Amino acid sequence: MSMNDPTHNRGQVARQLRTFIKHTPRGATISIMSFYMASSITWPALKAAYERGVDIHAIFYGGPAGKPLSGVSSGGVKLTKLIQQGRANGRRGSWVVWTKNSARGRDGKTTMHAKVWQFSRVGRTRKVTMIGSYNNSDAADARAYSAMVTVALPQLYDDVQRVFLQSAKDRKPPGNPQRRVSGEGWDAYFMPSLPITRDNDPVMDRLRAIRSGPGTRMVISMYSWQGYRGAWLAQRLARMVNAGSRLTVVVGPDVDASVVRTLRNAGARMEDGCWRTGSRSRPYAYTHDKEMTATWVEDGKTRYAAWLGSDDWGNGGGGSMSDQVTVGLYNKWAFDRLNQLLAPQIAHEPDNLAPCDPL
């Protein structure tokens, strides 16, 4: 598990990706589902991987027209051209899809917002999956906290691949496109959810599964939290705090003031997730995380959990109406590691919840 820290460890996730790409052997496949890609750290390794015989499958957000976005996803544009040149010379097995708005949802103000990298092999390890909140770009490295977790779980790899290949069709499947999968010690969900309700919201199910009381501790770092979905999640957490649970929230730049009031009035500890850096070129740092940890006691046993992904807690285009992937890991290592990575955000001062424009 790694965190891009724009103040102390800039580019950490990009460097980890570079390492994985460099150790992906000829004949293996790299699958990428990313809102955008514009990293000077990652791109050279990806180009070299393709040139040595690695197949690359990529899905990027293509805006309302479903076309390459050079100003946003320069790495994606370069990858598209590289693969086109390869195909012109007889190379097969690689492809890029630029989605029109969301991939598995409806058109409109929606996006292909997932952040997933998969490797059929890294060194001797097969079926490696990386999921989190990191947009692969130099700009994100410079200003946004965002975490990714990497696991070698074959069932998760296969489950994500099924959704990945469905996303590559760039059209809504029949019924509600929300999907959930699980295995021993982990689970994951995939948006869009059309509709999203209290009864089918995977985050509400997460919170219902956590026993409230003095033995429960939760930490949330959230870039965006809004709308009627955001309200019911805040209200559920407020009830948990009122029952004795302890909650710390790092408040990102797109968290609605009503959410802050609900949680603060319940007694949650509110931390500033948007602050000035003192740099003229990148004046703000902010949390782009969509992460949560929890520990609680159930049936006399202490439980631990951590969740990482792209799902912002809203019901609009930045949340449940767009393509998202979030994974939950139920073990003490994931809980401790994510809390360690979130610690610099929590320690930041002052906590006046000052707003900032992340762009």
C-alpha positions in Angstrom: 0.0 0.0 0.0 1.4 3.4 -0.9 0.4 7.1 -0.7 1.3 10.0 -2.9 2.2 12.7 -0.4 2.7 16.0 -2.4 4.5 17.6 0.6 7.0 14.9 1.6 6.9 11.9 -0.8 5.8 13.1 -4.2 5.4 10.5 -6.9 5.5 7.5 -4.7 2.6 5.7 -6.4 4.0 6.5 -9.9 7.3 5.0 -8.9 5.7 1.9 -7.6 3.8 1.6 -10.8 7.0 2.0 -12.8 8.6 -0.8 -10.8 5.7 -3.2 -11.5 5.7 -2.2 -15.2 9.4 -2.8 -15.5 9.0 -6.3 -14.0 6.1 -7.3 -16.3 7.6 -9.8 -18.7 7.1 -10.2 -22.5 3.8 -11.9 -23.3 2.1 -10.7 -20.1 -0.8 -8.2 -20.1 -1.2 -4.8 -18.3 -4.8 -3.7 -18.0 -5.4 0.0 -17.1 -8.7 1.6 -16.1 -7.9 5.2 -15.3 -9.7 8.6 -15.3 -6.6 10.0 -17.0 -2.9 9.2 -17.4 -0.3 11.9 -17.7 2.8 10.8 -15.7 6.4 11.4 -16.8 7.4 8.7 -14.4 5.1 6.0 -15.6 4.9 6.6 -19.3 8.6 5.7 -20.3 8.2 2.4 -18.5 4.9 1.7 -20.2 6.3 2.5 -23.6 9.3 0.2 -23.0 7.0 -2.6 -21.8 5.0 -2.4 -25.0 8.1 -2.4 -27.1 9.5 -5.5 -25.4 6.3 -7.4 -26.1 3.9 -6.7 -23.2 0.3 -6.4 -24.3 -1.6 -3.3 -22.9 -5.3 -2.9 -22.6 -6.4 0.6 -21.5 -9.7 2.3 -20.8 -9.6 6.1 -20.3 -12.3 8.8 -19.9 -12.9 10.4 -23.3 -15.3 13.2 -22.4 -18.7 13.8 -24.0 -17.4 12.8 -27.4 -15.5 9.7 -26.3 -12.3 10.9 -27.9 -8.6 11.2 -26.7 -8.2 14.2 -24.4 -4.7 15.5 -25.1 -4.9 18.3 -22.6 -5.9 16.0 -19.7 -4.6 12.5 -20.6 -1.4 13.1 -22.5 0.0 9.7 -21.6 -3.2 8.1 -22.8 -2.8 9.9 -26.1 0.8 8.8 -26.5 -0.2 5.2 -25.7 -3.0 5.3 -28.3 -0.6 6.4 -31.0 2.0 3.8 -29.9 -0.5 1.0 -30.2 -1.8 2.4 -33.6 1.7 2.3 -34.9 2.2 -1.2 -33.7 -1.0 -2.4 -35.3 0.0 -0.7 -38.6 3.1 -3.0 -38.4 1.1 -6.1 -37.7 1.3 -6.0 -33.9 -1.9 -7.3 -32.3 -3.1 -7.9 -28.7 -3.1 -4.3 -27.4 -5.9 -1.7 -27.5 -7.2 1.6 -26.0 -10.8 2.6 -25.4 -11.8 6.2 -24.8 -15.2 6.1 -23.1 -18.0 8.5 -23.9 -18.7 9.8 -20.3 -19.1 6.8 -18.1 -18.3 3.3 -19.5 -21.1 1.3 -17.8 -23.5 4.1 -17.0 -25.6 6.7 -18.7 -24.3 9.7 -20.7 -24.5 13.1 -19.2 -22.4 14.5 -16.4 -20.7 11.2 -15.7 -17.2 9.9 -16.0 -15.1 6.8 -16.2 -13.6 7.6 -12.8 -12.1 4.2 -11.8 -8.3 3.9 -10.9 -7.3 0.3 -11.5 -4.1 -1.3 -12.8 -3.8 -5.0 -13.3 -0.8 -7.2 -14.3 -1.2 -10.7 -15.5 2.4 -11.2 -14.2 4.8 -9.1 -12.2 8.1 -11.1 -12.0 7.0 -14.5 -10.8 3.7 -13.3 -9.3 0.6 -13.8 -11.3 -2.7 -11.9 -11.2 -1.7 -8.6 -9.5 -4.3 -5.9 -9.0 -3.8 -2.3 -7.8 -6.9 -0.2 -6.7 -7.3 3.2 -5.1 -7.8 6.9 -5.6 -4.6 7.9 -7.5 -4.9 9.7 -10.8 -1.7 8.8 -12.7 -0.3 12.3 -13.5 2.5 14.7 -12.6 -0.2 17.3 -11.6 -1.7 14.8 -9.2 1.7 14.0 -7.8 2.3 17.7 -7.2 -0.8 18.5 -5.1 -3.0 15.5 -4.2 -2.8 12.9 -1.4 -4.0 9.6 -2.9 -3.5 6.0 -1.9 -3.3 2.7 -3.8 -3.2 -0.9 -2.5 -1.7 -3.8 -4.5 -2.8 -7.4 -3.9 -2.2 -10.8 -5.6 -5.7 -12.3 -5.2 -6.5 -14.4 -8.2 -10.3 -14.2 -7.7 -10.3 -10.5 -7.3 -8.2 -10.2 -10.5 -10.7 -12.3 -12.4 -13.7 -10.4 -11.0 -12.2 -7.1 -11.9 -11.3 -8.3 -15.4 -15.0 -9.2 -16.0 -16.0 -5.7 -15.2 -13.0 -4.3 -17.1 -14.0 -6.1 -20.3 -17.6 -5.0 -19.8 -16.4 -1.4 -19.4 -14.5 -1.7 -22.7 -17.8 -2.0 -24.5 -18.6 1.5 -23.4 -22.3 1.0 -22.9 -24.7 0.4 -20.0 -25.4 -3.3 -19.3 -29.0 -4.4 -18.6 -30.4 -3.5 -15.2 -28.5 -1.8 -12.4 -24.7 -1.9 -13.3 -23.6 -2.0 -9.7 -21.6 -5.2 -9.0 -20.2 -6.7 -5.8 -17.7 -9.5 -5.3 -16.0 -11.0 -2.3 -13.6 -13.6 -1.1 -11.8 -14.6 2.1 -10.8 -11.4 3.9 -11.8 -9.0 1.1 -14.7 -7.6 -0.9 -15.1 -5.1 -3.7 -17.8 -3.1 -5.4 -18.2 -1.5 -8.8 -20.3 1.5 -9.7 -22.3 3.0 -11.4 -25.4 2.2 -9.3 -28.5 3.2 -11.1 -30.3 3.9 -8.9 -28.4 4.3 -5.6 -30.5 3.9 -2.5 -30.0 3.5 1.3 -30.8 -0.2 0.8 -28.3 -0.9 -2.0 -25.5 1.5 -1.1 -22.4 -0.6 -0.4 -21.0 2.1 2.0 -24.2 2.0 4.0 -23.9 -1.8 4.2 -20.3 -1.3 5.4 -21.4 1.1 8.2 -24.2 -1.2 9.2 -21.7 -4.1 9.6 -19.6 -2.0 12.1 -20.8 -2.3 15.6 -21.3 1.1 17.2 -19.9 1.8 20.7 -16.9 3.0 22.7 -14.7 0.3 21.3 -15.2 1.5 17.7 -12.7 3.8 16.0 -13.0 5.0 12.4 -10.9 7.3 10.2 -12.2 8.7 6.9 -10.3 10.8 4.3 -12.7 12.0 1.6 -12.2 14.3 -1.3 -15.9 14.7 -2.2 -19.0 14.0 0.0 -22.3 15.5 -1.0 -25.9 15.1 -2.2 -28.6 13.0 -0.7 -26.3 10.0 -0.6 -23.7 12.0 1.3 -26.4 13.1 3.7 -27.6 9.6 4.6 -24.0 8.4 5.1 -23.2 11.4 7.3 -26.4 10.8 9.4 -25.5 7.1 9.8 -22.0 8.0 11.0 -23.4 10.7 13.4 -25.6 8.1 15.0 -22.6 5.8 15.4 -20.6 8.7 17.1 -23.6 9.4 19.3 -23.5 5.8 20.4 -19.9 6.2 21.6 -17.8 5.4 18.4 -14.8 7.7 17.7 -14.6 9.2 14.2 -11.9 11.3 12.6 -12.6 12.9 9.2 -10.2 14.6 6.9 -12.4 17.0 5.0 -11.5 17.3 1.3 -12.2 20.3 -1.0 -15.6 19.0 -2.2 -17.2 18.0 1.1 -20.6 19.8 1.5 -20.9 22.1 4.5 -24.0 20.2 5.6 -22.0 17.0 6.0 -19.4 18.9 8.1 -22.2 20.3 10.4 -23.8 16.9 10.8 -20.5 15.2 11.8 -19.2 18.1 13.9 -22.4 18.4 15.9 -22.3 14.7 16.7 -18.7 15.1 18.1 -16.6 13.8 15.3 -13.0 15.1 15.0 -12.8 17.2 11.8 -9.4 17.7 10.1 -8.5 20.1 7.3 -7.9 18.2 4.0 -7.1 21.3 2.0 -4.3 23.7 2.8 -1.8 26.2 1.5 1.7 24.9 0.7 3.5 28.2 0.3 4.5 27.4 -3.2 3.5 29.8 -6.0 3.4 27.0 -8.7 1.3 24.6 -6.6 -0.3 26.7 -3.8 -2.6 24.0 -2.5 -2.3 20.5 -1.3 -5.4 18.5 -0.6 -6.8 15.0 0.0 -8.0 13.2 -3.1 -8.5 10.1 -1.0 -11.7 8.1 -0.8 -10.4 6.0 2.1 -11.6 4.6 5.4 -10.4 2.5 8.3 -12.3 1.0 11.1 -11.8 -1.2 14.1 -14.5 -2.6 16.4 -15.2 -5.4 18.8 -17.7 -8.1 17.7 -18.4 -11.4 19.5 -15.5 -10.7 21.8 -13.1 -10.4 18.9 -11.4 -7.2 17.6 -12.1 -6.6 13.9 -10.0 -4.5 11.5 -10.8 -3.2 8.1 -9.6 -0.7 5.4 -11.2 0.5 2.3 -9.6 2.1 -0.7 -11.0 3.1 -4.1 -12.3 5.8 -6.4 -15.9 6.2 -5.0 -16.6 9.7 -3.8 -19.6 9.7 -1.4 -22.2 11.4 -3.6 -25.0 10.5 -5.9 -23.9 12.5 -8.9 -21.4 12.2 -11.7 -18.4 12.2 -9.3 -19.9 9.4 -7.2 -22.5 6.7 -7.7 -23.5 7.6 -11.3 -19.9 7.1 -12.6 -17.6 4.1 -12.9 -15.9 3.4 -9.6 -14.0 0.6 -8.0 -13.5 0.2 -4.2 -11.8 -2.7 -2.4 -12.2 -3.6 1.3 -9.5 -5.6 3.2 -10.3 -7.1 6.5 -7.1 -7.6 8.4 -4.9 -5.7 10.9 -2.1 -5.1 8.4 -4.3 -3.1 6.0 -5.9 -1.2 8.9 -2.5 -0.3 10.4 -0.9 0.5 7.1 -3.6 2.9 5.8 -3.7 4.7 9.2 0.0 5.1 8.9 -0.3 6.6 5.5 -3.2 8.9 6.5 -1.3 10.2 9.6 0.3 13.2 7.9 -3.1 14.5 6.8 -4.5 14.1 10.3 -1.5 15.8 11.8 -1.8 18.8 9.5 -2.5 22.2 11.2 -4.4 24.5 11.3 -7.8 22.8 11.2 -10.0 25.7 10.0 -11.4 23.6 7.1 -10.3 26.4 4.7 -11.6 25.9 1.1 -9.4 25.6 -1.9 -9.7 25.1 -5.7 -8.0 21.8 -6.4 -7.6 22.7 -10.1 
